[in-house]
Amino acid sequence: MNFLDLAKNRYTTKVYQGKKISEEKIESLKEILRLAPSSINSQPWRFIFVSDEKKKQELAKFSFFNEPKINNASHLVVFLGFDNLEKFESQIRKYLLEGQINYYFQNVKPKGEEAIKKWLHRQVYISLGYFLSACASMDIDSTPMEGIQLEKYDEILKQDGYKTLFAVAIGYRDPNDSNQPSKNPKSRLPLEEIVFEL
């Protein structure tokens, strides 16, 4: 299937059937996330794959109307971004090239802590698009969600120096899920209203 067909068929899954994703596919998704792009190769993220049913249910309780999706999905993947700038700066000094490090300290750092964190967290959102596309290419369904209690997730996951930004339930759709494109066609703005050429 080409990418356009994948885009037409991918949707935000509302009902999962409880079937588990193979370990081989999960390992591939982990490696795909590791290879995700980010500005200056900053990689300011952490990804937690939750497959343990008790832990998944614990997080689901703090996920509002997303609770049943998480409970029936194969895995919940939590995306976190740096909240501790000293830790982030230590990481880039260790792994990045001099030019990349200089870019950060000359162009990003002077903007102040709030602007830096926004910049870092935007990089994590880039990885989300990459991840959703990867899932679609592997016939894995997904539900990206910001409708979660971020502070509760942080309390449960205990990832020092990071904060939860969003999560994605992944698994296999229930054939009766009424949100899939075959039952509920996608609704998008007309191309000519959103894409322009100069």
N, C-alpha and C positions, 0 to 999 in steps of 0.2 A: 504494500500500500504506500502511495507517495504521501508527502507531508501534507498537501492540501486535503487529501482524503482523510488523513488522521485528524486534521483540524476540524473537518466537518463532522466527524464521528465522536470526537472527544467531548465529554460533558461533565458537569459537576454531579457526581453520583449521589443520590439521596438514599438509596437502599442497597445494602450489601447482602450477599448470600452466606457469608461466614467462611468461605473457602480460603485456605491458606496459600500464599504466594510461595513458590519454591525458594529454597535457600540460595540456589544459584542466581535466580533473578534478583533477590535482595542484595546479594553481594555485587551484582552488576550495577544496581541503583546506587549503592554506596560509592562505588568507584566513579560513576557518572557525576555524582555530587562533588566528589573530590576534584574533578576536572572542570567544574563550572567556572565561567569567566567572572572576573571582578576587576574594578578599576585598579590600575598599577599592580595587578595580581595580589591585591591586599588580603584576600581570603579571610574576611573578618567574621567567621561563622563557626558554628558547631551544629551538627545534625544528630539527633537522637532517634534511633529506630526502636520503637516500643512494640514488642511482640508478646511479652508476658501478660497474660490475661488479667491478672489482678492489678498490675500497674496500669494497664490500659483502661480498666474500669475505674480506677482511682482518678485518672486524668479526665475520663469521660464525665464524671460527676461535676466537673467544673467547666463544662463545655456547652452549657445552655441546650439549645435545640439540636446540637450536634451529637449529643450523648448516644442515641441509638446507632448513628452512623459509625462512630468510633467502636462501640461494643461489637458490631457485626463485621467490621473491616478486618482484614488480615493483620495490618500493622498501622500504627500511628507514628508519623515522622514529625518530630518537633524541630523547628528551625529557630536557632538562637543567634543573637548578635552580641558583639562585645559591649559590655557596660563599664568595663574598667580600661581606661585608656592607657594606663601604664602597662598593663598586660599586652594590649594590642601593639604598642610601640616596641615592647620587648620582642614580640613575635616578628615584626617586620625587620627589626635590626638583625635578627637571626637568619631570616630566610630570603629577604629581598635584595635586589641589586642596589648599588649606591644611587643610581639615578632615580629609582622608584622611591627609595627612602627620602631622598632630597625633595622629590615632588611633594610627598606628604608633609614634611616639616616646613617647606616654603609656601605651599599653596593651600593646604587643608588645615594644618595645626593653628595658624594665626586666626582662624575664624571662630575659635572658642569651642568649649566642650559640647554645647548643645548642637551646633552645626556639624561638628565632627561625628557625633553619634548618629545624626540623621544621615550623613554621608555613608557611614559604615553600614547602617541598617538597610539603606537602599541597595547596597551590594548583595545583601541576603535575598532581597526580592528578585534580583536578577537570577539567582540560583533557583528560585521557585519556578520561573518560566521554563528553565532548562529541565527541571525535574518533572514537571507536568508533561512536557513533550516527550521525555524519555519514557515515562509510564505509558503514554498512549502508544508509543512505538513498540512496546512490549506486551500490548493487550492487557495492561493493568489499569483499572479504573481508579479515579482519585477525587478527593473532595478537599480543596484548599479551604482553610477556615481561620478567620480572625475572631470569630465568635466563641472565644474561650476566655477564661479568667487568667490572664497572664501571670499575675502575682501568685496565684495558687499553683500554677504549673511550675513556677520558679521554686516555690517551697517544696514541692514534691521531687523535682529533678535535681535540686541542689548543685547547680553548675556555677561555681564561684567565678565571678568576673564576666558572666554572660547573663543575658536576659532573654526570655521567650518573646518571639515576635509573632509567630503564627504556627499552625500545624497543618498537616495533610494526612487525611485518612486514605489508605490505599488497600485495594483488594479487588474483588470481582463483583460486578453488579448483579443484583437480583433481576432475573429476566422480566419481572413484573414492574420494575422501577419505572414509574410514569414520567420521570424527567428525561429519559434517554431520547435522543433525537428521532428515533423511529416512532415514538409515541407523542413526543412534544417537540416539534421542529424548533430549531434555534431561532431566536429573535435577535437580530443585529441591525445596527444602523446601515443605511444604504452606503455603498462604497464611495459614491461621489460626494457624500457629506463628510467623510472622515479622511480620505486619501487625496492628496493634491500633488501636482507636478509643477515645478518651476522651470 
